[in-house]
Amino acid sequence: MTHPVRLATPVIGGPHWMGGWNYMINMARAISAHAPDAMNLVIAAGATQRDHPDLMMLDALPGIDVIHDPAFDPANKSRRLALAIGTGLDGRALSLFAAHGVDVVFEPANFFGWRFPLPTIAWMPDFQHRRLPHLFTRPGWWRREIGFRAQIASNRTIMLSSRDAEEDCQSFYAASRGRTRVVPFAVTTPDTLSLADAYARVDALGLPRHFFFMPNQLWNHKNHAIAIEAARLLKQQGVDAMIIATGHGDDPRTPDLRETLMARVADNVLDSHFRFTGALRYADVQALCLTAAAIINPSRFEGWSTAVEEAKAIGTPLLLSDLRVHREQAAHVAKFFDPDDAATLADHIKHTPPRDAAAIEAARSIAVESYAVDQRNFAMRLASLVSAVAGGR
């Protein structure tokens, strides 16, 4: 092909899945910064999303086109999926992609039908429903399972974000063997947030300067309970350490999770050691990530953690649950603990010192330089895969 390969994706994620939304933003920024001559990205959004500031920001980037069509309104997703399953073809999506010169289609938590003629890459973020089936209702479990089976049966190229996920995919779905590709993602580092601005945001939120940050969505498998128990142990030991958790969102599988966790904090009078902030603006999240003594991720399951990548990109220390994927992501920079072992997490927190401005800036300077390689590698590996899939038409 003489022109850049044009990859199309529907909007990924949203308030219900911020990890997917952030993945889309990082993918677009990586393509624009490192591979615009090899690949362009077309993001198919709904007409109701025309004024979304994130999508407007992406549309302004070189090599990124955001198109809007009522068929891609969030309210129409289920209807399009039913047509794709029932007839084998999402005809509206095909017409829209053809009109915009699309060469390859990205299929994240979507299905365009087994008769869809454009080369398609199915991105499977993780196999949580297989590893933690007890966290899913039976209908919810089958929705995920049928979607994966349909993509695999439709001869998609399957993209995973980790070797761990690839092993799961090939173990659970033997038909995927020989069609999987691993492309670990990297995040783009903000270059506009000064340390002074970050401290000002921390102060405005009424938070102490020495704290540990858990920027996880409020889902059951993210394991906020173990962090609360670690806070209780720290208080009991007289250790002055605050854990800040964003606690945004709700888990439809565990509707009372927020109330249960808040009650545990209140019952143990942990106001001085654990605090939920609720949803924060992204700039505030960046400020907390930068200035924290460490990022905590006690999750029981991950595909490839955005929070871990964001910490690596700016040199913030990491305290992570001992998962294979966390070892794959950050074995050389993190301290690990069993996701059921609050005492070890508390011990890691107790022995992680405060970071002053000089230490933060030094760590960020080193991390940004080294992490740029990861960012470029993500873009180039993705471009290579998309080009190979396009060439197989």
WONOR-V37379 format. One record per residue. OMEGA is omega in radians with two decimals (* if undefined). D_FIRST is the distance of its C-alpha to the first C-alpha in Angstrom with 2 decimals. Layout:
BEGIN
OMEGA/D_FIRST ; OMEGA/D_FIRST
END
This chain:
BEGIN
-3.12/0.00 ; 3.14/3.78 ; 3.07/5.60 ; 3.07/7.29 ; -3.12/7.30 ; 3.13/10.44 ; 3.11/13.27 ; 3.03/16.47 ; 2.91/19.94 ; 3.03/23.39 ; -3.12/25.90 ; 3.04/27.13 ; -3.07/30.87 ; -3.12/33.46 ; -3.13/37.20 ; -3.11/37.62 ; -3.09/34.99 ; 3.09/34.51 ; 3.10/32.69 ; 3.13/29.79 ; 3.13/29.88 ; 3.08/29.89 ; 3.14/27.02 ; -3.14/24.89 ; -3.13/26.05 ; 3.11/25.43 ; -3.14/21.92 ; -3.14/21.05 ; 3.14/22.87 ; 3.11/21.31 ; -3.10/17.71 ; -3.07/18.89 ; -2.94/20.89 ; -3.05/18.81 ; -3.08/15.07 ; 3.12/14.27 ; -3.13/11.65 ; -3.00/9.78 ; 2.97/10.82 ; 3.14/12.86 ; 3.06/15.71 ; 3.13/17.26 ; -3.14/20.89 ; -3.10/22.68 ; 3.12/26.32 ; 3.07/29.44 ; -3.14/31.14 ; -3.13/34.05 ; -3.02/31.98 ; -3.07/31.10 ; -3.13/33.52 ; -3.03/32.91 ; 3.13/32.96 ; -3.13/30.50 ; 3.07/27.86 ; 3.10/28.64 ; -3.14/28.27 ; -3.12/24.82 ; -3.14/23.68 ; -3.11/24.73 ; 3.05/22.46 ; 3.08/19.39 ; -3.13/16.20 ; 3.07/18.43 ; 3.05/19.22 ; 3.13/22.29 ; -3.06/22.86 ; 3.13/26.27 ; -3.13/27.45 ; 3.14/30.84 ; -3.11/29.37 ; 2.98/28.34 ; 3.14/31.82 ; -3.11/33.26 ; -3.10/36.08 ; -3.06/33.79 ; -3.11/31.99 ; 3.14/34.61 ; 3.12/34.54 ; 3.13/30.79 ; 3.12/31.11 ; 3.10/34.01 ; -3.14/32.07 ; 3.13/29.15 ; -3.07/31.73 ; -3.08/33.92 ; -3.11/31.47 ; -3.07/28.50 ; 2.97/26.17 ; -3.01/25.91 ; -3.13/25.25 ; 3.10/25.53 ; 3.14/22.88 ; 3.14/20.49 ; -3.12/21.29 ; -3.14/20.86 ; 3.13/17.45 ; -3.13/16.23 ; -3.12/17.83 ; 3.00/15.90 ; -3.10/12.36 ; 3.12/12.38 ; -3.08/9.95 ; -3.12/12.51 ; 3.09/16.23 ; -3.02/18.70 ; -3.14/22.11 ; -3.12/24.94 ; 3.08/28.40 ; 3.01/27.01 ; -3.11/26.39 ; 3.04/24.39 ; -3.09/25.93 ; 3.08/25.60 ; -3.12/24.22 ; -2.95/21.38 ; -3.11/18.34 ; 3.06/15.46 ; -2.98/14.61 ; 3.07/17.22 ; 3.08/18.49 ; 3.07/22.26 ; 3.11/23.72 ; -3.02/27.35 ; -3.12/29.16 ; -3.13/32.35 ; -3.08/34.84 ; -3.10/37.85 ; 3.08/39.26 ; -3.10/39.60 ; -3.12/41.07 ; -3.05/43.32 ; -3.11/44.00 ; 3.13/47.33 ; -3.08/45.61 ; 2.93/44.14 ; 3.13/45.92 ; 3.08/45.53 ; 3.13/43.44 ; 3.10/41.26 ; -3.08/40.80 ; 3.08/39.80 ; 3.12/37.33 ; -3.07/35.34 ; 3.14/35.87 ; 3.12/34.84 ; 3.12/31.64 ; -3.13/30.64 ; -3.14/31.75 ; 3.14/29.80 ; -3.13/26.50 ; 3.14/27.21 ; -3.11/28.37 ; 3.01/25.21 ; 3.07/23.15 ; 2.80/21.29 ; -3.01/19.84 ; -3.14/22.63 ; 3.09/22.35 ; -3.12/25.65 ; -3.12/26.75 ; 3.02/29.31 ; 3.11/30.45 ; 3.12/33.50 ; 3.11/31.60 ; 3.10/29.67 ; 3.09/33.08 ; -3.09/34.39 ; -3.10/31.51 ; 3.10/31.92 ; -3.09/35.70 ; -3.06/35.96 ; -3.05/33.24 ; -3.11/33.17 ; -3.14/30.42 ; -3.05/27.96 ; -3.10/28.37 ; -3.12/25.33 ; -3.11/22.98 ; 3.07/23.87 ; -3.13/22.10 ; 3.09/24.00 ; 3.11/22.61 ; -3.12/25.74 ; 3.05/25.45 ; -3.14/26.98 ; 3.05/28.43 ; -3.07/28.22 ; 3.10/31.60 ; -3.14/33.45 ; -3.08/34.47 ; -3.06/36.82 ; 3.09/39.50 ; 3.11/42.42 ; 3.11/44.98 ; 3.11/47.65 ; 3.13/45.73 ; 3.11/45.20 ; 3.14/48.93 ; 3.13/49.79 ; 3.08/47.79 ; 3.14/49.47 ; -3.11/52.85 ; 3.10/52.16 ; 3.13/51.52 ; -3.09/54.92 ; 3.08/53.64 ; 3.13/55.15 ; 3.11/53.45 ; -3.11/53.57 ; 3.08/51.70 ; -2.94/49.21 ; 3.09/46.28 ; -3.03/44.97 ; -3.06/42.07 ; 3.01/41.58 ; -3.03/41.32 ; 3.07/44.62 ; -3.05/43.75 ; -3.05/46.17 ; 3.10/44.05 ; 2.87/43.63 ; 3.07/47.24 ; -3.05/48.93 ; -3.10/52.24 ; 3.09/52.14 ; 3.09/51.58 ; 3.11/54.54 ; 3.07/56.65 ; 3.10/55.70 ; 3.11/56.84 ; 3.13/60.09 ; 3.13/60.69 ; 3.09/60.01 ; -3.13/62.50 ; -3.12/65.00 ; 3.14/64.67 ; -3.14/65.13 ; -3.12/61.68 ; -3.12/60.44 ; -3.11/56.75 ; 3.01/54.88 ; 3.10/51.87 ; 3.10/49.84 ; 3.13/47.72 ; 3.06/45.61 ; -3.12/46.33 ; 3.11/44.09 ; 3.08/43.24 ; -3.14/45.10 ; -3.11/44.62 ; 3.13/45.08 ; -3.14/45.98 ; -2.99/48.86 ; -3.10/50.05 ; -3.06/53.02 ; -3.11/51.21 ; -3.11/51.53 ; 3.13/55.23 ; -3.13/55.90 ; 3.12/54.37 ; 3.12/56.04 ; 3.13/59.34 ; 3.08/58.99 ; -3.11/58.51 ; -3.10/61.51 ; -3.12/63.73 ; 3.12/63.31 ; -3.04/63.65 ; -3.09/60.47 ; -3.12/59.90 ; -3.05/60.22 ; 3.13/57.75 ; -3.12/55.11 ; 2.97/53.69 ; 3.08/51.16 ; -2.96/49.60 ; -3.12/47.72 ; 3.11/44.43 ; 2.98/43.63 ; -3.04/41.30 ; 3.12/38.28 ; 3.09/39.69 ; 3.08/42.89 ; 3.10/41.12 ; -3.13/39.40 ; 3.13/42.85 ; 3.10/44.40 ; -3.08/41.67 ; -2.97/42.18 ; -3.12/45.99 ; 3.01/46.80 ; 3.07/48.65 ; 2.98/46.14 ; 3.09/43.72 ; 2.95/45.06 ; -3.11/42.99 ; -3.00/45.41 ; 3.06/43.04 ; -3.12/43.69 ; 3.05/40.03 ; 2.98/36.64 ; 3.06/33.01 ; -2.88/32.00 ; 3.05/34.24 ; -3.13/33.03 ; 3.11/36.56 ; 3.13/36.45 ; -3.13/33.18 ; 3.10/34.65 ; 3.12/37.78 ; -3.06/35.98 ; -3.12/34.01 ; 3.02/37.32 ; 3.09/39.64 ; 3.13/41.88 ; -3.06/43.77 ; 2.98/43.04 ; -2.93/45.48 ; 2.99/43.66 ; -3.01/44.69 ; 3.06/44.39 ; 3.12/41.36 ; -3.10/39.01 ; 3.06/36.05 ; 3.06/38.06 ; 3.12/38.79 ; -3.10/35.11 ; -2.85/34.34 ; -3.08/37.33 ; -3.03/39.64 ; -3.06/40.13 ; -3.00/41.01 ; 2.90/42.76 ; -3.00/46.19 ; 3.08/46.35 ; 3.06/48.86 ; -3.09/49.35 ; 3.05/48.44 ; -3.02/52.02 ; -3.13/53.68 ; -3.09/54.69 ; 3.12/57.07 ; 3.07/54.42 ; 3.12/52.26 ; 3.14/55.38 ; 3.08/56.12 ; 3.14/52.65 ; -3.10/53.15 ; -3.07/56.65 ; 3.04/55.47 ; -3.02/52.48 ; 3.00/53.88 ; 3.10/53.27 ; 3.07/50.69 ; -3.06/51.75 ; -3.11/49.59 ; -3.13/49.33 ; 3.13/48.18 ; -3.11/45.54 ; 3.13/44.11 ; -3.14/44.15 ; 3.14/42.36 ; -3.12/39.72 ; -3.14/39.10 ; -3.06/38.55 ; -3.10/36.43 ; -3.13/34.05 ; -3.10/33.27 ; -3.08/32.70 ; 3.10/30.91 ; 3.09/28.19 ; 3.12/26.84 ; 3.13/26.71 ; 3.14/24.87 ; -3.14/22.13 ; 3.10/21.99 ; -3.11/21.61 ; -3.06/18.61 ; 3.09/16.86 ; 3.10/17.87 ; 3.13/16.64 ; 3.13/13.18 ; 3.12/13.16 ; -3.12/14.43 ; 3.12/12.11 ; 3.14/8.99 ; 3.12/11.17 ; 3.11/12.24 ; -3.13/8.98 ; 3.13/8.29 ; -3.13/11.83 ; */11.58
END
